[in-house]
Amino acid sequence: MLYWLLYQKLFHSFAPFRIFRYLTFRTAFASLTALFMALIVGPAVIRHLRDFQIQQYIRDEGPQAHKKKAGTPTMGGVLITIAIVIPTFLWADLGSRYVWIALLATLMFAGIGFADDYLKIVNRRNLGLTGRSKLMYQVGTGAAIAITLALLQKEGLYSTRLMVPFFKRTRPDLVINSLLHGHWWPLAFVPFVAFVALVIVGSSNAVNLTDGLDGLAIGCTIITAGALTVLTYVTGHAVLANYLELQYLPQVGELTIFCGAMVGSSIGFLWYNAHPAEIFMGDVGSLALGGAMGTVAVIIKQELLLPFIGGIFVIEAISVILQVGSYKLRKKRIFKMAPLHHHFELIGWSESKVIARFWILSLVFALFALTTLKLR
């Protein structure tokens, strides 16, 4: 909105408004807008959540130190989502379809998380949507995003080819070209739709599993979203994309503003979520952030780099998979408790130490991911 007003409408009347054409400037302002929005609105959100008794319920089998967190307001992800969406509306060029895809993906995953959190509050226990129903909604949302991107590919605005880290010449196509003509063309996109849904749903659930300690998930999100901001800017920049041999997508540049808003809103939320937390993000926040990051990675063709960028999220998810698989197959547990952050708590690490060390590892993963752009 502000981009349209200050640049497209008023630029000719007031030349200094020329500055609003620059993507880096608008990204910085989107980040600051999101940050201050979260900081200013945060206390009111916390107060209203307390008034409505929207509180976190702690599961009995978890670390006993977490019992004191019972009653802390949850569903703080509503604040995160608002602080992402509004700045993006203000500073992005809404003519970019990629911006709309990212916004709608965030809102849809936030809606799934909201329903899950709401049921937990109504039922007064740490169980909301059933695992099957939650997964069904997530897969449906991921498939809808994939189908939208497939339609853009038919218009020549998107590529279904994968960018493989370390191998610049290897770009497999996820579309079955032999089925592209005739009545069978929808089936040609089945592998692409399945893969995109897997990436987005996996990203959403990985962030959700990491959200177990004060500031852990949101701190890692700041680092991951920051790396995605850089990658998105490069992908939408013709010269840089060509230099780094990336897939250049002209309209993707505006998505940088969305990523910047995600960073700013996450920093603002961390102010209240830092240990000891005054508010938890809940599933409405973790599913939305994970879905947003997965969607951005798919759009900028960095699906295979996402596990490196968000390494902590992947490790946390794998720890749960290994724990469940081991117990079902061998009736033995690999870790004292999963996700992995709880294991380190139970072997004696303080909560603050776990959080700080996981943040450090998250930064290492993100920096390594960025270096792979030239390691090809």
N, C-alpha and C positions, 0 to 999 in steps of 0.2 A: 504493500500500500504506500509506504513512504518512498520507496524506490519509484513507483509510478508517479507520485505527486511531485517529489522534489527534483527528479531527473527528467522523466519523460514529459512532464507538463510545464514545470517552472524553469527548466534549464535555460531556455532561450530568453527568458526574462531576467534571469539572475545567473551570470556566468559561473560564480563560485560553486553552484550546485553541480558543476561538472564532476566534482569529486565523488558523487554518488554513483557514477558509472563504474567505478573500480570495485572489483570483486573483493579484493583484500580489505578495503575500507569498510564495505558493507558487512563482511564476515566478522570483522572486529567489533563493529557496532551491534551486530546480532548477538555476539557472545556477551558483550557488556549488558545489553538489554535483558538477556535471559538471566544473567548473574544477578543483577539488581532486582529484577522481578521476583526471583526466588527468595532473595534476602528480605525484600520488603513484604511480600505476601506470606512468607513462611510462618511468622508468629500467628497471623490470623488463621491460617490453615490448621496449625497445631491446636489452637484454642477451640476451633469448631469441631475438630475430630475428637477432642476430649469431651466437649459438651454432648456430642452424639454418642459417646462411649464406644468409639471405633478404636478398639484396643487389640494389641497383639496377644495371642494365646501361645504359650510355650509348651512344646511337647515334653512329655514326662521322661522320655529316654535320652534326652539331650544332656549336655554338660550342666551340672547343678548350678553353676555360677550364673546361668542364664535365667534362672527362676526369678531373680530380682527385676528382670526386664518385662515381666508380665504387666500388662496395663499400659505400656508405652503406646501412644497413638500410632496406627499404621495407615496404609493407603496414602502415604506421602507421595506416591507416584503420580497422583493427580496434580500435585504442584510441579513435578518434573515435566509432565506432559504439557501443561499449560505454558510453562516457561520455554518449551521448545517450539510449540505451535505458533504462539502469538509473535515472537520475534521473527520467525521465518516468514509469516504473513507480512510483517512490516518491512523487512529488508530484502527479501528475495524477489526476483522477477517471476511472477506467478504465471507467466506464459510458458515456463518450462514444465513439461509434463513429468519430468523426473522428480521435481519438487513435490508435485501432487501425489505421486506414487509413494514417496517417502513419508509424507504427512499422513496419508490415509492408512499406510501400513502401521505407523506408530499408533494411530487412534484405534485401529482394529485390535491390535495386540493389547493395548491398554484396556479396551473394552472386555476382552477375555479375562485379563487379570482383575479388573474391577468386579466382574461376576464371581470370580473365585474368592476374592477377599470378602465380598459382601456375604456370601454363603457361610464363610468362616465366622463372621461376626454374628449372623443370625443364629447359627447353630451353636455358637459359643464354644468352639473347639478348633483345633488346627487342621481342619479338613473342609475343603470347599468343593469345587467341581471334582468329579471323579477323574482319575487319570485318563481314562479312555475318552471321556467327553471333552476334556481340555485339549488333548492331543488332536482330536477330530477337528475342533474349531481352529487350532493352530495350523494344521495341515491344509484345511480349506482356505484359510487366509493366505498361506504361502503359495498355494496353487493359483489363487486369484491374481497374486502379484506376478507369478510366472507367466500366466496367460496374457496379462497386460503387456509384459515385456516381449512376449512372442509376437503380439500384434504390432508392436513398434518395430520389431525386426523385419516384419513383412513390408513395413513402410521404409525400410532402410535406415532407421534411426537407432538401431541397436544391433549388437552382434551376439550370437549364441555360441561363439567360439570361446574356449577357455584360455586364460593366460596362465601358463604353467611356470611357477617360480623356478629360477635357475636355467630354464630352457627357452630361449627367446624364439626359436624356430618351431617349437612344438605348440600348436594351437588346435587341439581337437574340437570338432564341431559336435554339439550335443543334439543336433537335428539329423534325422535320418533322411538324407537328400533324395533317396530313391522313392520316397513316399510323398514328396512335396507336390507332385502334380496329380490332378484328378481328385476323386472323392476321398482319397486316403490322407490328404495333407494334414488333418488334425492329429493323426496318429504319429506323424513325423516329429511332433514336438513333445511327445510323451516323455522321452528321456530327459529333455530340458526341463520340463515342468516338475518332474520327480526330483531332479537334482536341486533346482532352486528351492523347492519346498523343503528339502532335507537341510539345506544350508540355513535357511531362515528359521525354521523350527528348531534346529539344533542350536543356533545362536541364542534364540529366545530362552530356551530351557537351560542353557549353560549359564547365562547370567542369573536366572532364577535360582539355580542350585548354589551359586556363589554367594547369594544374598543371605548370609547367616550370621555375620558379625558386624558390629557398628562401623560403617564407613568402608567395609571391604569391597563390596560390589561397586559402589558408586566411585570409589577411588580408582579402581581398575577401569571403570567405564570412562573416566576423564582421560586416562592415558590412551586407551584404545580409540576413543572418539577423536582424540587429538591426532593420532596417526592417520585415521581415516580422513580427517580434514585435509591433511597434506596430500594424501593420495588422490582425493577427489579434485583438489585444485589442479594437480599435475595432469590428471586425466582430461580435464576440461580445457587445458592450455595447449594449443596446437604445437608450439615450439618445444615445450618441455616433454609433452607426450611423444613427439617424434624423436627427441634426443634420447629418451629412456626406452624407446621402442614399446610404448604402451598403446592400447587401443584408444584412439582419440574419439571422444564423443562430445560434439559441440555444446549441447544444452546441459551437459552434466555439471559444468562449472557452477551453476546456480545452486547445486546441491551442497557446495562448500558452505553456504550460509546456514543450511539446515544442520550440518555437522558442527559448525561453530556454535550454533544455538544449543546443541546437545552438550557441548563442552561447558558452556556458560551455565546452563541450568544445573548440570551435575555438580559444578563447583559450588553454586549457591545452595544446593541441597545438602552437600557435604558439611556446610557450616552448621546445620542442625542435626546431621546424621553422624557426626564425629563422636567417638567414644567419650563419655557415655551418651548414647543417642537420645535426642528429644523426640525423634520421629523415625519410623521405619518406612521404607518405600513400598513394601508389600508387593504382591504379584502384579498389581496395576503398574508399578514402576519397572520392576525387573523384566517382565515380559515385553513391555513397550520398548525399553532400551535395547534389549537383546534383539527384538524384531527389527528395530530401526537400524541397528548396526549391521545385521545380516542383510537387510534390504539394500543398504548403501553399498556393501561389499559386492552384492550381485550386480547392481547397476553399473559400478565402475570396473567390473570384470576382475575383481580381486577375491573371488570366492575361495580359491585355493591358498591365498595368502592370509585369509582371515584367521585360520587356526594359529598362525604365527603371531599375528597382531594381538589377538586376544588369548595368548597362551595360557594364562591363569584360568580363564573360563573353561578352556578345553580340558586342562588337567583336573579341575574340579568335577566336570561332567564324567570324565573317564574314571575317576576314583569311584563314583557312584555305580557306574556300569560294572566295573571290576568287582566291587563289593557285593552287588546283587547277584552277579553271575557266579561268583565263587561260592556264595552261600547256597544258592539253588543247586549247584552241581556237586559241591563237596561238603556242604553244611559247615563250612569254615569261613571266617571273615579274614580278609587281608589287612584291613585297617581297624583300629579300635572303634572308629565310627566314620561314616561318610556323610557329606562331602569331606574332602581332605582337611579343610581348616579345623574341623572338629577333632580330627585325629591328633593334630598337633596340640590342641588345647588339652586333650586327655593325657598326653605324654608329658605335660608340665609347662608348655609355653603359655605365657600370659596372652590375653586377647589382643592387647596393644602390639605385642611383639609379632604375633601372627599377621596382623593387619599390615604393619610396616614392612615386614619381609615379603609379603605377597605383593605389595605395591612395588617394591624394588624389582622383583622378578617380572612383574607386568611391564615395567619400564624397559627392562632388558629385552623382553620379547618384542615390544613395539619397535625399539631401535634396531634390533636385528632384522625385523620385517622390512623396515625402510631401507636398510643396506642391501637387501636382495634386489632392489630395483636396478642396481648396476652389476650384481653378481649373476650374469647371464651368459 
